[in-house]
Amino acid sequence: MSDHWVSDELHNFYRISLRYQSVLLDEQTEFQHIRLFNTPFFGNVLLLDGVIQLTEVDNAAYHEMIAHIPMLAHPHPRRILIVGGGDGGALQQVLRHPSVEEVVVCELDRRVVEVCAEFFPAFGRPFDDSRAHLVIEDAFTYLQRVEATFDLIIADTTDPIGQAEKLFSAPFYALMRKALSPDGIIVTQCEQMYFDADLIKDMMDVARTLARCPAYYHTHVPTYPGGGIGFLYISDTPWQNGLGKPYPGPMTYLNPQIHQAAFALPEFLRRQLEAPAYDMRPVQEVYSGPA
């Protein structure tokens, strides 16, 4: 077996390494460094600027949770905006819902779309669907100029570094809220609870100014830092509205038990998120468990 390893070092205190068999692509675009590896366990793996974005084996835990939780909570989602999502995974899941009439995917880098269409065939080329419309543009700029409204906005973004940092800001959240229909729902990628509790707290405080029913939920993805990632649900429509509704076909990760349990938070995070907005203690001070 190969002794070649690729590492994700998003955090300076934590490293993930995957054994790989071959390098499928190594390309610097105008916006980012794209690398693709074939691995013996996780299949093809995509890295952007050195950070693992998805693998063939565990991507469903991310894409099904970011897409179907809000899609099921909305009474009849017709028009959807996906911010980022150039890999097509979230788009594939959204298009499974028969109510969908249009999905706009606003992706900064066209090469992400092209590369993932080639190396992740299980996504089924969702951009070929007549309901899908690809916009190659910075999402901040797009939302500043767009006049349309959406029933659902999914912010399927990279981590808050570089150009993506502004997508984790109050002005961007306000732009998404402005583009939302009255009963609409926003779901954003919102990082890992142990490593990014302060950021999650900041974004939850922003969400509370925009909607009556914000909530944080999470999923298990072994190739992401800490083995998991979370999402921020922002709406006047409670997420519980989606419980008990039929799924649009068989799922790989999501089931009714996971659906409900995803919103259950460990005590250290629950206390931090429910603290007053001015209480910005680091997670180390809030978490009272063993070191």
C-alpha positions as CSV (number, residue, x, y, z in Angstrom):
1,M,0.0,0.0,0.0
2,S,1.2,3.5,-0.7
3,D,2.9,5.5,2.0
4,H,1.7,8.8,0.5
5,W,-0.4,11.0,2.8
6,V,-2.3,14.2,2.3
7,S,-3.0,16.4,5.3
8,D,-5.6,19.0,6.1
9,E,-4.2,21.6,8.6
10,L,-7.1,24.1,8.8
11,H,-6.4,24.5,12.5
12,N,-2.8,25.0,13.8
13,F,-3.5,22.6,16.6
14,Y,-5.1,19.7,14.7
15,R,-4.3,17.7,11.6
16,I,-6.2,15.2,9.5
17,S,-4.2,12.9,7.2
18,L,-5.6,10.6,4.5
19,R,-3.5,7.9,2.7
20,Y,-3.8,8.3,-1.0
21,Q,-2.9,6.2,-4.0
22,S,-2.6,8.9,-6.8
23,V,-2.9,12.6,-7.5
24,L,-5.8,13.1,-9.9
25,L,-5.5,16.9,-10.3
26,D,-3.3,19.7,-9.0
27,E,-4.3,23.2,-10.3
28,Q,-4.1,26.8,-9.2
29,T,-7.1,28.7,-10.5
30,E,-7.7,32.5,-10.3
31,F,-9.3,32.0,-6.9
32,Q,-7.9,28.9,-5.2
33,H,-5.6,25.8,-5.2
34,I,-7.6,22.8,-6.3
35,R,-6.3,19.3,-5.6
36,L,-7.9,15.9,-6.1
37,F,-6.6,12.6,-4.7
38,N,-7.7,9.0,-5.0
39,T,-7.6,7.3,-1.7
40,P,-8.1,3.5,-0.9
41,F,-10.9,4.1,1.7
42,F,-12.6,7.4,1.0
43,G,-12.4,7.3,-2.8
44,N,-11.8,10.6,-4.6
45,V,-11.1,13.5,-2.2
46,L,-11.4,17.2,-3.1
47,L,-9.2,19.8,-1.3
48,L,-9.4,23.6,-1.8
49,D,-6.5,25.6,-0.5
50,G,-5.4,22.6,1.4
51,V,-8.7,22.0,3.2
52,I,-10.8,18.8,2.6
53,Q,-14.1,19.7,1.1
54,L,-15.7,16.3,0.3
55,T,-15.0,12.7,-0.3
56,E,-17.0,10.0,-2.2
57,V,-17.6,8.0,1.0
58,D,-18.8,10.5,3.6
59,N,-20.2,13.5,1.6
60,A,-23.8,12.4,2.1
61,A,-23.6,13.2,5.8
62,Y,-23.1,16.8,4.8
63,H,-25.1,17.2,1.7
64,E,-28.3,15.4,2.9
65,M,-28.3,17.4,6.1
66,I,-27.7,20.8,4.6
67,A,-30.4,20.2,2.0
68,H,-33.2,18.1,3.3
69,I,-33.6,19.5,6.8
70,P,-34.7,23.0,5.5
71,M,-36.4,21.6,2.3
72,L,-38.7,19.5,4.5
73,A,-39.4,22.3,7.0
74,H,-40.6,24.6,4.2
75,P,-44.3,24.1,3.2
76,H,-43.6,24.2,-0.5
77,P,-40.1,25.2,-1.6
78,R,-40.1,26.3,-5.3
79,R,-37.1,28.7,-5.8
80,I,-33.8,27.9,-4.1
81,L,-30.5,29.6,-4.0
82,I,-27.3,27.7,-3.2
83,V,-24.3,29.9,-2.3
84,G,-21.2,28.0,-3.3
85,G,-22.0,24.4,-3.8
86,G,-20.1,24.1,-7.1
87,D,-19.4,20.4,-6.4
88,G,-23.1,19.8,-7.2
89,G,-23.8,17.6,-4.1
90,A,-26.3,19.9,-2.4
91,L,-27.9,20.7,-5.8
92,Q,-28.4,16.9,-6.4
93,Q,-30.2,16.6,-3.1
94,V,-32.4,19.7,-3.6
95,L,-33.5,18.5,-7.0
96,R,-34.9,15.3,-5.5
97,H,-37.9,17.4,-4.2
98,P,-40.8,17.5,-6.7
99,S,-41.9,21.0,-5.7
100,V,-38.7,22.6,-7.0
101,E,-39.0,24.8,-10.0
102,E,-35.7,26.6,-10.0
103,V,-32.3,26.3,-8.3
104,V,-29.7,29.0,-8.7
105,V,-26.2,28.0,-7.8
106,C,-23.9,31.0,-7.2
107,E,-20.3,29.6,-7.4
108,L,-17.2,31.8,-7.5
109,D,-14.9,29.3,-9.4
110,R,-16.2,27.6,-12.5
111,R,-13.3,25.1,-12.3
112,V,-14.9,23.6,-9.2
113,V,-18.0,22.7,-11.2
114,E,-16.0,21.3,-14.0
115,V,-13.7,19.2,-11.9
116,C,-16.4,17.7,-9.7
117,A,-18.5,16.8,-12.7
118,E,-15.5,14.7,-13.9
119,F,-14.3,13.2,-10.6
120,F,-17.6,12.8,-8.6
121,P,-19.9,11.0,-11.1
122,A,-22.2,9.8,-8.3
123,F,-23.6,13.3,-8.1
124,G,-25.2,12.6,-11.5
125,R,-24.4,15.8,-13.3
126,P,-27.2,17.8,-11.6
127,F,-26.2,21.0,-13.5
128,D,-27.7,19.4,-16.6
129,D,-31.1,19.5,-15.0
130,S,-33.3,22.2,-16.7
131,R,-34.2,23.6,-13.3
132,A,-30.6,24.3,-12.3
133,H,-29.0,27.7,-13.2
134,L,-25.3,28.3,-12.6
135,V,-24.1,31.8,-11.9
136,I,-20.4,32.3,-11.8
137,E,-20.1,35.3,-9.4
138,D,-19.1,36.3,-6.0
139,A,-22.1,35.6,-3.8
140,F,-21.9,38.9,-1.9
141,T,-22.0,40.8,-5.2
142,Y,-24.8,38.6,-6.5
143,L,-27.1,39.1,-3.5
144,Q,-26.5,42.9,-3.6
145,R,-27.8,43.1,-7.1
146,V,-30.4,40.3,-7.3
147,E,-34.1,41.4,-7.1
148,A,-35.6,37.9,-7.0
149,T,-36.6,36.2,-3.7
150,F,-36.1,32.6,-2.7
151,D,-38.0,30.1,-0.6
152,L,-34.7,28.6,0.6
153,I,-31.1,29.8,0.6
154,I,-28.4,27.3,1.3
155,A,-25.0,28.7,2.1
156,D,-22.7,25.8,1.2
157,T,-19.5,27.7,1.7
158,T,-15.9,26.9,2.4
159,D,-14.4,27.7,5.8
160,P,-14.2,31.4,6.8
161,I,-10.7,32.1,5.5
162,G,-9.7,34.3,2.5
163,Q,-12.5,35.4,0.2
164,A,-15.0,33.2,2.1
165,E,-14.5,35.1,5.4
166,K,-17.1,37.8,4.4
167,L,-19.7,35.0,4.0
168,F,-19.6,34.6,7.8
169,S,-20.5,38.2,8.5
170,A,-23.6,40.1,9.7
171,P,-23.9,42.1,6.4
172,F,-23.9,38.9,4.3
173,Y,-26.6,37.3,6.6
174,A,-28.7,40.4,6.2
175,L,-28.4,40.2,2.4
176,M,-29.6,36.6,2.5
177,R,-32.5,37.6,4.7
178,K,-33.5,40.4,2.3
179,A,-33.6,37.9,-0.6
180,L,-35.8,35.5,1.3
181,S,-39.6,35.0,0.8
182,P,-41.8,35.7,3.9
183,D,-41.9,32.0,5.0
184,G,-38.4,31.3,3.7
185,I,-35.5,29.5,5.3
186,I,-31.8,30.0,5.4
187,V,-29.3,27.3,6.2
188,T,-25.6,28.0,6.4
189,Q,-22.5,25.9,6.9
190,C,-21.5,26.9,10.4
191,E,-18.3,25.1,11.4
192,Q,-17.4,22.7,14.2
193,M,-18.7,23.0,17.8
194,Y,-15.4,22.4,19.6
195,F,-13.1,24.4,17.4
196,D,-15.4,27.3,16.4
197,A,-17.8,27.8,19.3
198,D,-17.1,31.6,19.3
199,L,-17.9,31.9,15.6
200,I,-21.1,29.8,16.1
201,K,-22.1,32.1,19.0
202,D,-21.5,35.2,16.9
203,M,-23.6,33.9,14.0
204,M,-26.4,32.7,16.3
205,D,-26.6,36.2,17.8
206,V,-26.9,37.6,14.3
207,A,-29.5,35.0,13.4
208,R,-31.6,36.0,16.4
209,T,-31.9,39.5,14.9
210,L,-33.1,38.1,11.6
211,A,-35.6,35.4,12.5
212,R,-37.8,34.0,15.3
213,C,-36.7,30.4,15.1
214,P,-32.9,30.1,14.7
215,A,-31.2,26.9,15.6
216,Y,-27.8,25.1,15.3
217,Y,-27.7,21.5,14.2
218,H,-24.8,19.2,13.3
219,T,-23.7,16.0,11.5
220,H,-20.9,13.5,11.6
221,V,-18.3,13.7,8.8
222,P,-15.1,11.9,9.6
223,T,-12.9,13.7,7.1
224,Y,-13.8,17.2,8.5
225,P,-11.9,18.7,11.5
226,G,-13.1,17.1,14.7
227,G,-15.1,14.6,12.8
228,G,-18.2,16.8,12.3
229,I,-19.6,20.0,11.2
230,G,-22.7,22.1,12.0
231,F,-25.3,24.2,10.3
232,L,-27.2,27.3,11.3
233,Y,-31.0,27.3,10.6
234,I,-32.5,30.7,10.2
235,S,-36.3,31.2,9.7
236,D,-39.6,32.2,11.2
237,T,-40.6,28.6,10.3
238,P,-39.7,26.1,13.0
239,W,-37.3,23.3,11.9
240,Q,-39.7,20.9,13.7
241,N,-42.2,21.4,10.8
242,G,-40.0,19.0,8.8
243,L,-40.3,16.1,11.2
244,G,-42.5,13.3,10.1
245,K,-42.6,14.3,6.4
246,P,-41.6,11.7,3.9
247,Y,-38.1,11.9,2.4
248,P,-37.8,12.2,-1.4
249,G,-36.5,8.7,-1.8
250,P,-33.9,6.6,0.0
251,M,-31.2,8.4,2.1
252,T,-27.6,7.4,2.9
253,Y,-27.3,9.3,6.2
254,L,-30.5,11.0,7.1
255,N,-33.4,9.2,8.9
256,P,-36.1,10.4,11.3
257,Q,-34.0,9.7,14.3
258,I,-31.0,11.5,13.0
259,H,-33.2,14.4,11.9
260,Q,-34.4,15.1,15.4
261,A,-31.2,14.3,17.2
262,A,-29.2,16.6,15.1
263,F,-30.6,19.6,17.0
264,A,-29.7,18.2,20.4
265,L,-26.6,20.1,21.6
266,P,-24.0,19.1,24.2
267,E,-24.3,21.2,27.4
268,F,-21.2,23.3,26.9
269,L,-22.4,24.6,23.5
270,R,-26.0,25.0,24.6
271,R,-24.9,27.2,27.5
272,Q,-22.7,29.3,25.2
273,L,-25.3,29.8,22.5
274,E,-28.0,30.7,25.1
275,A,-25.8,33.2,26.9
276,P,-26.4,36.9,26.4
277,A,-24.9,38.4,23.3
278,Y,-22.2,40.2,25.2
279,D,-20.9,37.0,26.8
280,M,-18.2,36.0,24.4
281,R,-16.2,33.6,26.6
282,P,-14.0,31.1,24.8
283,V,-15.2,27.5,24.7
284,Q,-12.5,26.5,27.1
285,E,-14.1,28.7,29.8
286,V,-17.6,27.5,29.1
287,Y,-16.9,23.8,28.8
288,S,-16.6,22.4,32.3
289,G,-15.7,18.8,31.4
290,P,-12.3,17.2,31.7
291,A,-9.4,18.7,29.9
